[in-house]
C-alpha cells in the first residue's frame, strides 16, 4: 500500500501474487505518479472545480458571536478575529479564571 498526496492506492492482492514483488512495486509507483499528474492537471486547468469561499465582511458591528473554547487555541484566535471585526464576542470557557485571562 502506497500513499501519495494523501491518496492511498492499493493493487488487488491477486496482482501481487501474479507479479514478483519488485515488478508490482514499480507498477504501483508508476500508477501513483500518473494519478498525481492527473490530479495536478485537473486542479490547474479546471479552476471552476475549486471551492470558492465568500469574502469576509470588513466589520460585524451589531452582531453577537458565542465562541466555545475561547480561552486557548483556535477558539482564542477566532475570538480575537471576531473582536477585531467589531463583533460582540461571548467567551464560553470551562474555567472562569482562564476566561478572564483570555479576555485581558
ABEGO torsion letter per residue (X at the ends): XBBBGGBBBBBBAAAAAABBAAAAAAAAAAAAAAAAAAAAAAAAABAAABBBBBBBBABABGBBBBBBGAABEAAAAAAAAAAAAGBBBBBBBABAAAAAAAAX
